[in-house]
Amino acid sequence: MDREKLHRLLRLGLEKGASDIHFQVGYLPLYRFNGDLVELRYKVLAPSDTEAVARMLLDTDPRQGALEWNEVDLAYELPGEGRFRVNISRQRRFYNIVLRVIPPQIRTFEELNLPGVLRDIAQLTRGYVLVTGATGQGKSTTLATMIQEVNRTRKAKIVTVEDPIEFVFTHDKSIITQREVGTDTKSFPEALRAAMRQDPDVIMVGEMRDLETVDTSLKAAETGHLVFSTIHTNDVVSTISRLVSFFPTEEQLQVRTRLAENLKAVVSLRLLVNKKENARVPAVEVMRTTRTIQECIKDPARTGELVEFMGRGRSEKMQTFDQHLFDLVRANKISVETAVAAASNPTDFQTRLSLEGAVDVGGSPMEEPSIGRLEIETDERF
């Protein structure tokens, strides 16, 4: 495979609206649409194909010898057309490549169907804010929208530390410095320590991966900065538990106190099939700090109560996943089956639907849009 052919494959993904593109030995090229993998009628990829793709993607990366690593993350750009987050890894001695499509424009909260409270959270001036969810649930896109809201609305110095840089920001009212791990800095903790000496108002860390990154980011929040980041957890309660678990047992109560004092919001995401459109819609759980929430974070025996108090906190613009799922069903944006499958407590969720007359949960199954096993036809470019 040559570069021209690779670029044609990438352009096809951009044109069709794919979220991810996969190159793996023994398979046709695969594109992901709204959660489903779809094959391109091209050819089954040989080891020489994926190695060629890996080498071409790494051509522009300054890290010499990166192809010899077991895995590497980087960004790749088709100038004027699109940008991709790339992961290259080895499996059974062969190269496996996945490219995540980065939208060319940073979308608004409205375009992403995100609740307005996220705009309020972006207007905080200090503290710790986390966006959570599984892989591919929209964490990076949501975080970029929140940073763009800061950029658009106030004069601030913003420093981002990413691996790799995904969305490229253009200065608006803010000054933005974007640093990439492996290119501009050795690690997240090192870049965070440097960032605190760069007179920042806002620091964005791509991901909470280890104890040192969590500890350093908390110190940044404790010293008066607004710190945004992401973490791979499914909901608010598991986020608190995960953050605490990074630390030794003897430090965990102190860490809970630090989190209670500095964690201002947690936004957890799940992308679901939209009932009416060939797209996905986010279900969003939102926790904001109140005195009661702080007590639940401090006390490990009460952390599970966070769901109850988020559910009672709609006046503070908090909501649980199941509350938002109910709203999405009422708005006819997702099917009952989709909502029940995504609910944190499916039995209670079905009972509420039935009691409140939102839907007939005993009726016939509701259809969901699906690409199924459709294949993308190749064209004259291939």
Contacts in CASP RR format, 6 or more apart in sequence:
PFRMAT RR
TARGET T0000
AUTHOR 0000-0000-0000
METHOD contacts of the structure
MODEL  1
MDREKLHRLLRLGLEKGASDIHFQVGYLPLYRFNGDLVELRYKVLAPSDT
EAVARMLLDTDPRQGALEWNEVDLAYELPGEGRFRVNISRQRRFYNIVLR
VIPPQIRTFEELNLPGVLRDIAQLTRGYVLVTGATGQGKSTTLATMIQEV
NRTRKAKIVTVEDPIEFVFTHDKSIITQREVGTDTKSFPEALRAAMRQDP
DVIMVGEMRDLETVDTSLKAAETGHLVFSTIHTNDVVSTISRLVSFFPTE
EQLQVRTRLAENLKAVVSLRLLVNKKENARVPAVEVMRTTRTIQECIKDP
ARTGELVEFMGRGRSEKMQTFDQHLFDLVRANKISVETAVAAASNPTDFQ
TRLSLEGAVDVGGSPMEEPSIGRLEIETDERF
1 48 0 8 1.000
1 49 0 8 1.000
1 52 0 8 1.000
1 53 0 8 1.000
2 52 0 8 1.000
3 56 0 8 1.000
5 382 0 8 1.000
6 52 0 8 1.000
6 53 0 8 1.000
6 56 0 8 1.000
7 78 0 8 1.000
8 381 0 8 1.000
8 382 0 8 1.000
9 21 0 8 1.000
9 29 0 8 1.000
9 40 0 8 1.000
9 42 0 8 1.000
10 21 0 8 1.000
10 78 0 8 1.000
10 82 0 8 1.000
10 84 0 8 1.000
10 99 0 8 1.000
11 78 0 8 1.000
11 81 0 8 1.000
12 31 0 8 1.000
12 40 0 8 1.000
12 376 0 8 1.000
12 381 0 8 1.000
13 21 0 8 1.000
13 31 0 8 1.000
13 101 0 8 1.000
14 78 0 8 1.000
14 81 0 8 1.000
14 82 0 8 1.000
14 101 0 8 1.000
16 31 0 8 1.000
16 33 0 8 1.000
16 376 0 8 1.000
17 33 0 8 1.000
17 101 0 8 1.000
18 31 0 8 1.000
18 32 0 8 1.000
18 33 0 8 1.000
18 101 0 8 1.000
19 32 0 8 1.000
19 33 0 8 1.000
19 34 0 8 1.000
19 35 0 8 1.000
19 100 0 8 1.000
19 101 0 8 1.000
19 136 0 8 1.000
20 31 0 8 1.000
20 32 0 8 1.000
20 98 0 8 1.000
20 99 0 8 1.000
20 100 0 8 1.000
20 101 0 8 1.000
21 29 0 8 1.000
21 30 0 8 1.000
21 31 0 8 1.000
21 32 0 8 1.000
21 84 0 8 1.000
21 98 0 8 1.000
21 99 0 8 1.000
21 101 0 8 1.000
22 29 0 8 1.000
22 30 0 8 1.000
22 31 0 8 1.000
22 32 0 8 1.000
22 37 0 8 1.000
22 96 0 8 1.000
22 97 0 8 1.000
22 98 0 8 1.000
22 99 0 8 1.000
23 29 0 8 1.000
23 45 0 8 1.000
23 49 0 8 1.000
23 50 0 8 1.000
23 53 0 8 1.000
23 96 0 8 1.000
23 97 0 8 1.000
23 98 0 8 1.000
24 30 0 8 1.000
24 45 0 8 1.000
24 50 0 8 1.000
24 91 0 8 1.000
24 94 0 8 1.000
24 96 0 8 1.000
24 97 0 8 1.000
25 45 0 8 1.000
25 46 0 8 1.000
25 47 0 8 1.000
25 49 0 8 1.000
25 50 0 8 1.000
25 92 0 8 1.000
25 94 0 8 1.000
25 95 0 8 1.000
25 96 0 8 1.000
26 44 0 8 1.000
26 45 0 8 1.000
26 46 0 8 1.000
27 39 0 8 1.000
27 44 0 8 1.000
27 45 0 8 1.000
28 39 0 8 1.000
28 40 0 8 1.000
28 41 0 8 1.000
28 42 0 8 1.000
28 43 0 8 1.000
28 44 0 8 1.000
28 45 0 8 1.000
29 39 0 8 1.000
29 40 0 8 1.000
29 42 0 8 1.000
29 45 0 8 1.000
30 37 0 8 1.000
30 38 0 8 1.000
30 39 0 8 1.000
30 40 0 8 1.000
31 37 0 8 1.000
31 38 0 8 1.000
31 40 0 8 1.000
31 376 0 8 1.000
32 38 0 8 1.000
33 278 0 8 1.000
33 371 0 8 1.000
34 273 0 8 1.000
34 278 0 8 1.000
34 279 0 8 1.000
34 280 0 8 1.000
34 369 0 8 1.000
34 371 0 8 1.000
35 271 0 8 1.000
35 280 0 8 1.000
36 370 0 8 1.000
36 371 0 8 1.000
36 372 0 8 1.000
38 371 0 8 1.000
38 372 0 8 1.000
38 373 0 8 1.000
38 374 0 8 1.000
38 375 0 8 1.000
38 376 0 8 1.000
39 375 0 8 1.000
39 376 0 8 1.000
40 375 0 8 1.000
40 376 0 8 1.000
40 378 0 8 1.000
41 375 0 8 1.000
41 376 0 8 1.000
41 377 0 8 1.000
41 378 0 8 1.000
42 378 0 8 1.000
42 382 0 8 1.000
47 94 0 8 1.000
47 95 0 8 1.000
50 94 0 8 1.000
50 95 0 8 1.000
50 96 0 8 1.000
50 97 0 8 1.000
51 94 0 8 1.000
51 95 0 8 1.000
53 95 0 8 1.000
53 97 0 8 1.000
54 67 0 8 1.000
54 88 0 8 1.000
54 95 0 8 1.000
54 97 0 8 1.000
55 67 0 8 1.000
57 74 0 8 1.000
57 76 0 8 1.000
57 86 0 8 1.000
57 88 0 8 1.000
57 97 0 8 1.000
58 66 0 8 1.000
58 67 0 8 1.000
58 72 0 8 1.000
58 74 0 8 1.000
58 88 0 8 1.000
60 76 0 8 1.000
61 72 0 8 1.000
61 74 0 8 1.000
61 183 0 8 1.000
62 183 0 8 1.000
63 72 0 8 1.000
63 74 0 8 1.000
63 182 0 8 1.000
63 183 0 8 1.000
66 72 0 8 1.000
66 74 0 8 1.000
67 88 0 8 1.000
70 89 0 8 1.000
70 90 0 8 1.000
71 87 0 8 1.000
71 88 0 8 1.000
71 89 0 8 1.000
71 90 0 8 1.000
72 87 0 8 1.000
72 88 0 8 1.000
72 89 0 8 1.000
73 85 0 8 1.000
73 86 0 8 1.000
73 87 0 8 1.000
73 163 0 8 1.000
73 164 0 8 1.000
74 86 0 8 1.000
74 88 0 8 1.000
74 164 0 8 1.000
75 83 0 8 1.000
75 84 0 8 1.000
75 85 0 8 1.000
75 86 0 8 1.000
75 102 0 8 1.000
75 164 0 8 1.000
75 165 0 8 1.000
75 166 0 8 1.000
75 180 0 8 1.000
76 83 0 8 1.000
76 84 0 8 1.000
76 86 0 8 1.000
76 99 0 8 1.000
77 83 0 8 1.000
77 84 0 8 1.000
80 104 0 8 1.000
81 104 0 8 1.000
82 101 0 8 1.000
82 102 0 8 1.000
82 104 0 8 1.000
83 102 0 8 1.000
83 104 0 8 1.000
83 166 0 8 1.000
83 168 0 8 1.000
84 99 0 8 1.000
84 100 0 8 1.000
84 101 0 8 1.000
84 102 0 8 1.000
85 99 0 8 1.000
85 100 0 8 1.000
85 102 0 8 1.000
85 140 0 8 1.000
85 164 0 8 1.000
85 166 0 8 1.000
86 97 0 8 1.000
86 98 0 8 1.000
86 99 0 8 1.000
86 100 0 8 1.000
86 164 0 8 1.000
87 97 0 8 1.000
87 98 0 8 1.000
87 100 0 8 1.000
88 95 0 8 1.000
88 96 0 8 1.000
88 97 0 8 1.000
89 95 0 8 1.000
89 96 0 8 1.000
90 96 0 8 1.000
100 136 0 8 1.000
102 140 0 8 1.000
102 166 0 8 1.000
102 167 0 8 1.000
103 141 0 8 1.000
103 167 0 8 1.000
106 144 0 8 1.000
106 145 0 8 1.000
106 148 0 8 1.000
106 167 0 8 1.000
106 169 0 8 1.000
107 141 0 8 1.000
107 145 0 8 1.000
108 145 0 8 1.000
109 115 0 8 1.000
109 116 0 8 1.000
109 118 0 8 1.000
109 119 0 8 1.000
109 145 0 8 1.000
109 149 0 8 1.000
112 141 0 8 1.000
112 142 0 8 1.000
112 145 0 8 1.000
112 282 0 8 1.000
113 281 0 8 1.000
113 282 0 8 1.000
114 142 0 8 1.000
114 145 0 8 1.000
114 282 0 8 1.000
114 284 0 8 1.000
115 284 0 8 1.000
115 286 0 8 1.000
115 317 0 8 1.000
115 319 0 8 1.000
115 324 0 8 1.000
116 317 0 8 1.000
117 286 0 8 1.000
117 288 0 8 1.000
117 317 0 8 1.000
117 318 0 8 1.000
118 142 0 8 1.000
118 145 0 8 1.000
118 146 0 8 1.000
118 267 0 8 1.000
118 284 0 8 1.000
118 286 0 8 1.000
119 149 0 8 1.000
120 317 0 8 1.000
121 129 0 8 1.000
121 146 0 8 1.000
121 264 0 8 1.000
121 265 0 8 1.000
121 267 0 8 1.000
121 288 0 8 1.000
122 146 0 8 1.000
122 147 0 8 1.000
122 149 0 8 1.000
122 150 0 8 1.000
123 149 0 8 1.000
123 150 0 8 1.000
123 153 0 8 1.000
123 154 0 8 1.000
124 226 0 8 1.000
124 264 0 8 1.000
124 265 0 8 1.000
125 201 0 8 1.000
125 226 0 8 1.000
126 221 0 8 1.000
126 224 0 8 1.000
126 225 0 8 1.000
126 226 0 8 1.000
126 264 0 8 1.000
127 221 0 8 1.000
127 224 0 8 1.000
127 225 0 8 1.000
127 226 0 8 1.000
127 227 0 8 1.000
127 262 0 8 1.000
127 263 0 8 1.000
127 264 0 8 1.000
128 217 0 8 1.000
128 218 0 8 1.000
128 221 0 8 1.000
128 227 0 8 1.000
128 229 0 8 1.000
128 259 0 8 1.000
128 262 0 8 1.000
128 263 0 8 1.000
128 264 0 8 1.000
129 146 0 8 1.000
129 226 0 8 1.000
129 227 0 8 1.000
129 228 0 8 1.000
129 229 0 8 1.000
129 263 0 8 1.000
129 264 0 8 1.000
129 265 0 8 1.000
129 266 0 8 1.000
129 267 0 8 1.000
130 208 0 8 1.000
130 228 0 8 1.000
130 229 0 8 1.000
130 230 0 8 1.000
130 231 0 8 1.000
130 239 0 8 1.000
130 263 0 8 1.000
130 265 0 8 1.000
130 266 0 8 1.000
130 267 0 8 1.000
131 139 0 8 1.000
131 142 0 8 1.000
131 143 0 8 1.000
131 146 0 8 1.000
131 228 0 8 1.000
131 229 0 8 1.000
131 230 0 8 1.000
131 267 0 8 1.000
131 268 0 8 1.000
131 269 0 8 1.000
132 139 0 8 1.000
132 230 0 8 1.000
132 231 0 8 1.000
132 232 0 8 1.000
132 233 0 8 1.000
132 234 0 8 1.000
132 235 0 8 1.000
132 236 0 8 1.000
132 239 0 8 1.000
132 266 0 8 1.000
132 267 0 8 1.000
132 268 0 8 1.000
132 269 0 8 1.000
133 139 0 8 1.000
133 230 0 8 1.000
133 231 0 8 1.000
133 232 0 8 1.000
133 233 0 8 1.000
133 234 0 8 1.000
133 268 0 8 1.000
133 269 0 8 1.000
133 270 0 8 1.000
134 232 0 8 1.000
134 234 0 8 1.000
134 270 0 8 1.000
135 232 0 8 1.000
136 271 0 8 1.000
137 269 0 8 1.000
137 270 0 8 1.000
137 271 0 8 1.000
137 282 0 8 1.000
138 269 0 8 1.000
138 271 0 8 1.000
138 282 0 8 1.000
139 230 0 8 1.000
139 269 0 8 1.000
140 166 0 8 1.000
140 167 0 8 1.000
140 206 0 8 1.000
140 230 0 8 1.000
142 267 0 8 1.000
142 269 0 8 1.000
142 282 0 8 1.000
143 204 0 8 1.000
143 206 0 8 1.000
143 228 0 8 1.000
143 229 0 8 1.000
143 230 0 8 1.000
144 166 0 8 1.000
144 167 0 8 1.000
144 169 0 8 1.000
146 228 0 8 1.000
147 158 0 8 1.000
147 160 0 8 1.000
147 169 0 8 1.000
147 202 0 8 1.000
147 204 0 8 1.000
147 228 0 8 1.000
148 169 0 8 1.000
150 156 0 8 1.000
150 158 0 8 1.000
150 174 0 8 1.000
150 202 0 8 1.000
150 226 0 8 1.000
151 158 0 8 1.000
151 169 0 8 1.000
151 171 0 8 1.000
151 172 0 8 1.000
151 173 0 8 1.000
151 174 0 8 1.000
151 176 0 8 1.000
152 172 0 8 1.000
152 173 0 8 1.000
153 173 0 8 1.000
154 173 0 8 1.000
154 174 0 8 1.000
155 173 0 8 1.000
155 174 0 8 1.000
156 173 0 8 1.000
156 174 0 8 1.000
156 175 0 8 1.000
156 201 0 8 1.000
156 202 0 8 1.000
157 174 0 8 1.000
157 175 0 8 1.000
157 177 0 8 1.000
157 198 0 8 1.000
157 199 0 8 1.000
157 200 0 8 1.000
157 201 0 8 1.000
157 202 0 8 1.000
158 169 0 8 1.000
158 174 0 8 1.000
158 175 0 8 1.000
158 176 0 8 1.000
158 177 0 8 1.000
158 200 0 8 1.000
158 201 0 8 1.000
158 202 0 8 1.000
158 203 0 8 1.000
158 204 0 8 1.000
159 176 0 8 1.000
159 177 0 8 1.000
159 179 0 8 1.000
159 195 0 8 1.000
159 198 0 8 1.000
159 200 0 8 1.000
159 202 0 8 1.000
159 203 0 8 1.000
159 204 0 8 1.000
160 169 0 8 1.000
160 176 0 8 1.000
160 177 0 8 1.000
160 178 0 8 1.000
160 179 0 8 1.000
160 203 0 8 1.000
160 204 0 8 1.000
160 205 0 8 1.000
160 206 0 8 1.000
161 179 0 8 1.000
161 181 0 8 1.000
161 185 0 8 1.000
161 188 0 8 1.000
161 191 0 8 1.000
161 192 0 8 1.000
161 195 0 8 1.000
161 203 0 8 1.000
161 204 0 8 1.000
161 205 0 8 1.000
161 206 0 8 1.000
162 178 0 8 1.000
162 179 0 8 1.000
162 180 0 8 1.000
162 181 0 8 1.000
162 204 0 8 1.000
162 206 0 8 1.000
163 180 0 8 1.000
163 181 0 8 1.000
163 182 0 8 1.000
163 188 0 8 1.000
163 206 0 8 1.000
163 207 0 8 1.000
164 180 0 8 1.000
164 181 0 8 1.000
164 183 0 8 1.000
165 178 0 8 1.000
165 179 0 8 1.000
165 180 0 8 1.000
168 178 0 8 1.000
169 176 0 8 1.000
169 178 0 8 1.000
174 202 0 8 1.000
177 198 0 8 1.000
179 185 0 8 1.000
179 191 0 8 1.000
179 195 0 8 1.000
181 187 0 8 1.000
181 188 0 8 1.000
181 191 0 8 1.000
184 191 0 8 1.000
185 191 0 8 1.000
185 194 0 8 1.000
188 205 0 8 1.000
188 206 0 8 1.000
188 207 0 8 1.000
188 209 0 8 1.000
188 210 0 8 1.000
188 212 0 8 1.000
188 213 0 8 1.000
188 216 0 8 1.000
189 212 0 8 1.000
189 213 0 8 1.000
189 216 0 8 1.000
192 203 0 8 1.000
192 205 0 8 1.000
192 213 0 8 1.000
192 216 0 8 1.000
192 217 0 8 1.000
192 220 0 8 1.000
193 216 0 8 1.000
195 203 0 8 1.000
195 220 0 8 1.000
196 203 0 8 1.000
196 219 0 8 1.000
196 220 0 8 1.000
196 223 0 8 1.000
196 225 0 8 1.000
200 225 0 8 1.000
201 225 0 8 1.000
201 226 0 8 1.000
202 225 0 8 1.000
202 226 0 8 1.000
202 227 0 8 1.000
202 228 0 8 1.000
203 217 0 8 1.000
203 220 0 8 1.000
203 225 0 8 1.000
203 226 0 8 1.000
203 227 0 8 1.000
203 228 0 8 1.000
204 227 0 8 1.000
204 228 0 8 1.000
204 229 0 8 1.000
205 213 0 8 1.000
205 217 0 8 1.000
205 227 0 8 1.000
205 228 0 8 1.000
205 229 0 8 1.000
206 229 0 8 1.000
206 230 0 8 1.000
207 213 0 8 1.000
207 229 0 8 1.000
207 230 0 8 1.000
207 231 0 8 1.000
207 232 0 8 1.000
208 214 0 8 1.000
208 217 0 8 1.000
208 229 0 8 1.000
208 230 0 8 1.000
208 231 0 8 1.000
208 243 0 8 1.000
210 246 0 8 1.000
211 246 0 8 1.000
211 247 0 8 1.000
214 243 0 8 1.000
214 246 0 8 1.000
214 247 0 8 1.000
215 246 0 8 1.000
215 247 0 8 1.000
217 227 0 8 1.000
217 229 0 8 1.000
218 227 0 8 1.000
218 255 0 8 1.000
218 258 0 8 1.000
218 259 0 8 1.000
218 262 0 8 1.000
220 227 0 8 1.000
221 227 0 8 1.000
221 262 0 8 1.000
222 258 0 8 1.000
222 261 0 8 1.000
222 262 0 8 1.000
231 239 0 8 1.000
231 242 0 8 1.000
231 243 0 8 1.000
233 239 0 8 1.000
233 242 0 8 1.000
233 268 0 8 1.000
234 268 0 8 1.000
234 270 0 8 1.000
235 268 0 8 1.000
235 285 0 8 1.000
235 321 0 8 1.000
235 344 0 8 1.000
236 266 0 8 1.000
236 268 0 8 1.000
236 285 0 8 1.000
236 287 0 8 1.000
236 306 0 8 1.000
236 307 0 8 1.000
236 310 0 8 1.000
237 303 0 8 1.000
237 304 0 8 1.000
237 306 0 8 1.000
237 307 0 8 1.000
239 266 0 8 1.000
239 268 0 8 1.000
240 256 0 8 1.000
240 259 0 8 1.000
240 266 0 8 1.000
240 297 0 8 1.000
240 303 0 8 1.000
240 306 0 8 1.000
241 303 0 8 1.000
243 255 0 8 1.000
243 259 0 8 1.000
244 252 0 8 1.000
244 255 0 8 1.000
244 256 0 8 1.000
244 259 0 8 1.000
244 300 0 8 1.000
245 252 0 8 1.000
247 255 0 8 1.000
252 300 0 8 1.000
253 298 0 8 1.000
253 300 0 8 1.000
256 297 0 8 1.000
256 298 0 8 1.000
256 299 0 8 1.000
256 300 0 8 1.000
257 298 0 8 1.000
259 297 0 8 1.000
260 289 0 8 1.000
260 294 0 8 1.000
260 295 0 8 1.000
260 297 0 8 1.000
260 298 0 8 1.000
261 294 0 8 1.000
263 289 0 8 1.000
263 297 0 8 1.000
264 288 0 8 1.000
264 289 0 8 1.000
265 286 0 8 1.000
265 287 0 8 1.000
265 288 0 8 1.000
265 289 0 8 1.000
266 285 0 8 1.000
266 286 0 8 1.000
266 287 0 8 1.000
267 284 0 8 1.000
267 285 0 8 1.000
267 286 0 8 1.000
268 284 0 8 1.000
268 285 0 8 1.000
268 286 0 8 1.000
268 321 0 8 1.000
269 282 0 8 1.000
269 283 0 8 1.000
269 284 0 8 1.000
270 282 0 8 1.000
270 283 0 8 1.000
270 321 0 8 1.000
270 342 0 8 1.000
271 280 0 8 1.000
271 281 0 8 1.000
271 282 0 8 1.000
271 283 0 8 1.000
272 280 0 8 1.000
272 281 0 8 1.000
272 282 0 8 1.000
272 283 0 8 1.000
272 328 0 8 1.000
272 334 0 8 1.000
272 338 0 8 1.000
272 339 0 8 1.000
272 342 0 8 1.000
273 280 0 8 1.000
273 281 0 8 1.000
273 334 0 8 1.000
273 335 0 8 1.000
273 338 0 8 1.000
273 368 0 8 1.000
273 369 0 8 1.000
273 370 0 8 1.000
274 280 0 8 1.000
274 281 0 8 1.000
274 333 0 8 1.000
274 334 0 8 1.000
274 369 0 8 1.000
275 332 0 8 1.000
275 333 0 8 1.000
275 334 0 8 1.000
275 335 0 8 1.000
275 338 0 8 1.000
275 366 0 8 1.000
275 368 0 8 1.000
275 369 0 8 1.000
276 332 0 8 1.000
276 333 0 8 1.000
276 369 0 8 1.000
277 369 0 8 1.000
278 369 0 8 1.000
278 371 0 8 1.000
281 328 0 8 1.000
281 333 0 8 1.000
281 334 0 8 1.000
283 321 0 8 1.000
283 324 0 8 1.000
283 325 0 8 1.000
283 328 0 8 1.000
283 334 0 8 1.000
283 342 0 8 1.000
284 319 0 8 1.000
284 321 0 8 1.000
284 324 0 8 1.000
285 310 0 8 1.000
285 319 0 8 1.000
285 320 0 8 1.000
285 321 0 8 1.000
285 324 0 8 1.000
286 310 0 8 1.000
286 317 0 8 1.000
286 318 0 8 1.000
286 319 0 8 1.000
287 293 0 8 1.000
287 306 0 8 1.000
287 310 0 8 1.000
287 318 0 8 1.000
288 316 0 8 1.000
288 317 0 8 1.000
288 318 0 8 1.000
290 309 0 8 1.000
290 313 0 8 1.000
290 316 0 8 1.000
292 309 0 8 1.000
293 306 0 8 1.000
293 309 0 8 1.000
293 310 0 8 1.000
295 302 0 8 1.000
296 302 0 8 1.000
296 303 0 8 1.000
296 304 0 8 1.000
296 305 0 8 1.000
296 306 0 8 1.000
296 309 0 8 1.000
297 303 0 8 1.000
297 306 0 8 1.000
307 320 0 8 1.000
307 344 0 8 1.000
309 318 0 8 1.000
310 318 0 8 1.000
310 319 0 8 1.000
310 320 0 8 1.000
311 318 0 8 1.000
311 319 0 8 1.000
311 320 0 8 1.000
311 323 0 8 1.000
313 319 0 8 1.000
314 323 0 8 1.000
320 344 0 8 1.000
321 342 0 8 1.000
321 343 0 8 1.000
321 344 0 8 1.000
322 343 0 8 1.000
322 344 0 8 1.000
322 345 0 8 1.000
322 348 0 8 1.000
322 349 0 8 1.000
322 352 0 8 1.000
325 334 0 8 1.000
325 339 0 8 1.000
325 342 0 8 1.000
325 343 0 8 1.000
325 349 0 8 1.000
326 339 0 8 1.000
326 349 0 8 1.000
326 352 0 8 1.000
326 353 0 8 1.000
326 356 0 8 1.000
326 358 0 8 1.000
328 334 0 8 1.000
328 339 0 8 1.000
329 335 0 8 1.000
329 336 0 8 1.000
329 339 0 8 1.000
329 353 0 8 1.000
329 358 0 8 1.000
329 359 0 8 1.000
330 358 0 8 1.000
335 366 0 8 1.000
335 367 0 8 1.000
335 368 0 8 1.000
336 353 0 8 1.000
336 359 0 8 1.000
336 361 0 8 1.000
336 366 0 8 1.000
337 365 0 8 1.000
337 366 0 8 1.000
337 368 0 8 1.000
338 368 0 8 1.000
339 349 0 8 1.000
339 353 0 8 1.000
340 346 0 8 1.000
340 349 0 8 1.000
340 350 0 8 1.000
340 361 0 8 1.000
343 349 0 8 1.000
350 361 0 8 1.000
352 358 0 8 1.000
353 359 0 8 1.000
353 361 0 8 1.000
354 361 0 8 1.000
END
